[in-house]
Amino acid sequence: MRTRSDDIYVAPDDPLSIVLEAVVRATWLLLRLVAAVVKAAARNVGTATILVVVAATVWLLNLYAAGGLVVIVAAALTTWRFAHRASFTRQAAPRLILLWRAPLYRVRWRHVATRCGLVIQPHGMAALDRSKKQLVPHILRVVVDRSGRDRLLLRLPVGMTPDDVAAHSDAVGHAFGVDGTQVVTARPGRAWLELRRCDPLRHAIRPEPAKDVALAGIPVGLGDDGRIWRFRVQATHALIAGATGAGKGSVLWSLVHGLAPAISDGWVQVWALDPKGGMELGLGRGAFARFEGGSPEAMCDLLEEAVDLKTRRSLNLATHGKRVHQPSAESPHLVIVIDELATLSAFAERTVVRRIEHALGLLLTQGRAVGITVIAAVQDPGKDVVSWRDLFPTRIAMRLDNPIQVDMVLGDGARERGARADHISELTPGVAYVRIEGSRDVRRVRSAYLTDEDVLALSTSLSASKDQNEREQQIRDREGEAA
Ligand SMILES: Nc1ncnc2c1ncn2[C@@H]1O[C@H](COP(=O)(O)OP(=O)(O)OP(=O)(O)O)[C@@H](O)[C@H]1O
């Protein structure tokens, strides 16, 4: 009787070929290992140098010498940390953190990116092969910055955009255990994925003493990148949207604080409209050249006065063949602050509403070139306000109630790009998202906070200089008449 095994004759492997195959495979593995070590060392120069130094010390001396070296370096760094914390935090801390975090990101990246759906699936490939050929962004650089952010520079595979990275960045952030993420386009095909580990905006920010005023960027707070948040006043209008208690008032007051030297020198004027009866801006009314709070007719008259000024300035510029207004004490840059845009016309009669809308429309469409800037705050960026939205080139989203409002304020896709204004905590008023000038990317910022005492002091000092300016103007007028 023949068994099944009798049918199949398997020639025994030649022992030499087995050994040869093993040698070839081992050599190949060794080469790959060496290549991987060289690649990892090139990418993580700091970590590699430290490992080489420690290994060389062990090799040339002994294990104790290497341990002693590590202890000496650790003691030196600890002394630096306690002796001069600021320079340690600035210089050493980010580099030390980078030593272990950069390899960590690189090792875990492919797994995290694949799990979070940050992949390009090649089309027209068998399902089995597809998983092998999945393309994920490639980490080109890892940077740890002083403000507690880890930044990964990604090279995007063909078919992926920064918006795709942003759409999955929340999941990536959770996988790496960070507080928040943001995506910023570096250049075509490259994007920075920013991972926030500790929030530099968690504490209230005190205003810096105001110095030279440049209308292109008034310092009003801090960004989560550790840089000053500068608010453009020149040639723009700004809309600040935020739920009640979001801190809109602090942005307005920080701005007035930043403008203070120019206001006291007389080349900037702020006119304020507070439809809520002066609750927000009334406290510091001395800072304003003109103030109206409450009566819709009076606010309407003030806006129409601004329109007259606009018309006079336009004619003047045309007569002198100029296109842009230059602020001066004789013709100051005018900033019109409106505390609640939606209620500006809410309680007015129909004719007054029409006049307000007409005046506001003219100021928003024609005011920029003649040195008039409108800055309006709004609680609910609903559809009434959205009709005005596009006339405000600068838009700021503070804490908002729902995700739809974020795109309503900052424009389509802003929330997907990281503007999570609906996630801002009630415990951090003043935090906002703003668009980075000249790009679609957004930045997280927090306005400085002026206490009521600060506002009163600001108001008193600006009121005194306003009186002084008026007196000087009267003297100049009298001298002019006498001459
Ligand atoms: N930048 C800030 N830093 C720290 N705390 C702030 C900041 N801004 C505001 N706050 C705190 O939050 C409170 C509410 O702020 P604020 O009145 O400016 O909000 P708002 O958006 O103007 O609200 P509403 O629309 O109801 O007037 C303030 O009384 C203050 O205590």
The ligand as a MOL file (V3000), in Angstrom:
LIG
                    3D

  0  0  0     0  0            999 V3000
M  V30 BEGIN CTAB
M  V30 COUNTS 31 33 0 0 0
M  V30 BEGIN ATOM
M  V30 1 N -7.7220 89.3170 28.3070 0
M  V30 2 C -8.2470 88.9500 29.4770 0
M  V30 3 N -7.4790 88.3220 30.3920 0
M  V30 4 C -8.0060 87.9340 31.5700 0
M  V30 5 N -9.2910 88.1230 31.9280 0
M  V30 6 C -10.0840 88.7620 31.0730 0
M  V30 7 C -9.6170 89.1960 29.8030 0
M  V30 8 N -10.6370 89.7790 29.1660 0
M  V30 9 C -11.6850 89.7140 29.9630 0
M  V30 10 N -11.3810 89.1040 31.1230 0
M  V30 11 C -12.2890 88.8010 32.2400 0
M  V30 12 O -13.5170 88.3610 31.6720 0
M  V30 13 C -14.5910 89.2230 32.0440 0
M  V30 14 C -15.5010 89.4670 30.8570 0
M  V30 15 O -14.7990 90.2180 29.8990 0
M  V30 16 P -15.4740 91.2630 28.9220 0
M  V30 17 O -16.5170 92.0550 29.6390 0
M  V30 18 O -14.4080 92.0150 28.2310 0
M  V30 19 O -16.1940 90.2870 27.9390 0
M  V30 20 P -17.0890 90.7150 26.7110 0
M  V30 21 O -16.7880 89.7620 25.6210 0
M  V30 22 O -16.9270 92.1610 26.3980 0
M  V30 23 O -18.5330 90.4030 27.2580 0
M  V30 24 P -19.9130 91.1570 26.9090 0
M  V30 25 O -20.1560 90.9350 25.4610 0
M  V30 26 O -20.9040 90.4770 27.7810 0
M  V30 27 O -19.6810 92.6110 27.2470 0
M  V30 28 C -13.9110 90.4970 32.5590 0
M  V30 29 O -14.6360 91.0830 33.5890 0
M  V30 30 C -12.6000 90.0170 33.0660 0
M  V30 31 O -12.7030 89.6250 34.4180 0
M  V30 END ATOM
M  V30 BEGIN BOND
M  V30 1 1 1 2
M  V30 2 1 2 3
M  V30 3 2 2 7
M  V30 4 2 3 4
M  V30 5 1 4 5
M  V30 6 2 5 6
M  V30 7 1 6 7
M  V30 8 1 6 10
M  V30 9 1 7 8
M  V30 10 2 8 9
M  V30 11 1 9 10
M  V30 12 1 10 11
M  V30 13 1 11 12
M  V30 14 1 11 30
M  V30 15 1 12 13
M  V30 16 1 13 14
M  V30 17 1 13 28
M  V30 18 1 14 15
M  V30 19 1 15 16
M  V30 20 2 16 17
M  V30 21 1 16 18
M  V30 22 1 16 19
M  V30 23 1 19 20
M  V30 24 2 20 21
M  V30 25 1 20 22
M  V30 26 1 20 23
M  V30 27 1 23 24
M  V30 28 2 24 25
M  V30 29 1 24 26
M  V30 30 1 24 27
M  V30 31 1 28 29
M  V30 32 1 28 30
M  V30 33 1 30 31
M  V30 END BOND
M  V30 END CTAB
M  END
